[in-house]
Amino acid sequence: MAPVLGDGASDYGVLYRWGFIDTKGSMILPCKYSKAGDFSEGVARVKYEGKWGFINKSGTPVISFIYDDASDFSDGLAQVRIKRNWGFIDKKGTEIVRTVPLETAIERNTSQTSTTSSERQTPANSSIFNRPGQVSIGFSPAIYVEKGLFMFGLCGKMRVGIAKPIRLEGAFTYNFPKTITLYGINVKTSMWDVSLNMQTIVTKGDIFLLYPLIGLRVSGLKVSAFGENASDTFFGMNFGAGFDVKLSKVVLFNLEPKYMLSFIGGSVGSGFTVSAGLIFRFK
């Protein structure tokens, strides 16, 4: 569908208005809008009776006509303006990011939207880089340290946004084999780790994000000496924090240190790991 300028109905005779046609040139939506944009992500911005709103392909308003200016949707967000105040909304009309503090009260047409003004307030820790359902993947080198052991590895991560301040991250880390001397004996050691961590965003903004984390892990340890191999699997917990820095529209730099507890038999061990690399988000 594409916007087209045509003759619209008017009490004063012919009045040119915008409507929409299909690829064959057939009129799909009547010419009744004073301005119109292209359909993007299933909706189009249109101006009706002096205000901008959004309609779907059947012409049904999906976001109220309350805005003084609006842009097309991209990556699930559209930039909108009410008076002097710019911000971003999602496809439900919920305000995600407000770039200018409110200076005046805003009158909303509640008959056109079920979203309340309290739901439109920007959460203190919201971000367009952590929306519910947002999926990201990442790869990074990692360092693991514990008493008498220092290992390098690679870490792969996958994140899923659960709520605006909360996301889950699954991670797999493989630490390359390292030979250490233990009681005068050369021992070759390697280790893998699978973690599921909950991260809570504690900062507001879309350039820098800070989060604490807590999670569970399963680790495997392989030891080789005198031509014999032994392996063990054990459970543990992660405690730590990290931060993301926006490098581009879809790329973040991530640094994440974690303190790791390990429950082996009846004893408790501990270690420390740091990963630093890139995160790529999907639209």
C-alpha positions, 0 to 999 in steps of 0.5 A: 500500500502507498499514500496517494493525494486525491479528491476528498469529501468536503462541505466546501467542494473538492478538497484534496486529501491523502488516502492509500492505494494497492500495487494495482492502483485500486483505492484501499483507504479513502482520501480523508487525511491531511497528511500521510506517511508510508506503511512501516512495520504494519502501520502508517502515520496519518494526520487527521483533524490537525493531529497525527496518529497511526492506522493499520492496513484496514484503516483502523486507528491503532494509536490515537490522533494526539501528536503534533508531529510523528515519524514512521516506525523503525525497530518497533519505535516511532518518534513523536512530539506533543507541543515541545516535548519529543519522545518515543512510543511503541506500537501500543502507544506506550511512551518508552523514552521521553527526551524532553521533560514534560512542561505542560499537561497533555490532554488525551482523547481516552475514547481513542486509546485504552492506555492511561497517562500513568502507563505512559510515564517513562520508567526510571530504568527503561531502554529501547535496548531492553524491550520485552521480547528483545533478543541479542547474542554476543561473543567475547573472550573471557578470563577465569581466575581461582587460587592457583589457576588462571585460564583463558576462554571464549564465551557465547551469550544470548539475551531475552528481554522479560520486562523493561528492567529485567532480562535473562542471559544464557551463556556458555564459556569454554576455558582452554586447556591449561597445564599447572604444576600441582605438588610437583606434578604437571596437570592439564586442566580444562573447564566449561560452564553453562550459566543462566543469569537474571540481569536487572537494569538500574540506569536510565538511557540508551547509551550506557546501561548498568546491571547487577546479575544473579544466576545458576550455573553448571560446570564441567572440569577435566583433569589429565595427568600421567596419561589418565583423564578424570572429569567432574560436573558440579553446580554453582551460583553467579553474582556480579554486574556488568555494563553495556555501551551503545556503539551503533544501532545494533551493536553494544560493547559489554563488560561483565565480571562475575564471582562464581561459587561452586558446590563440589561434594560437601565443599564450596569453591570459588572463582572469578571470571571477566568477559568483554566483547560485543553484543548484537541485537536483533530487531 
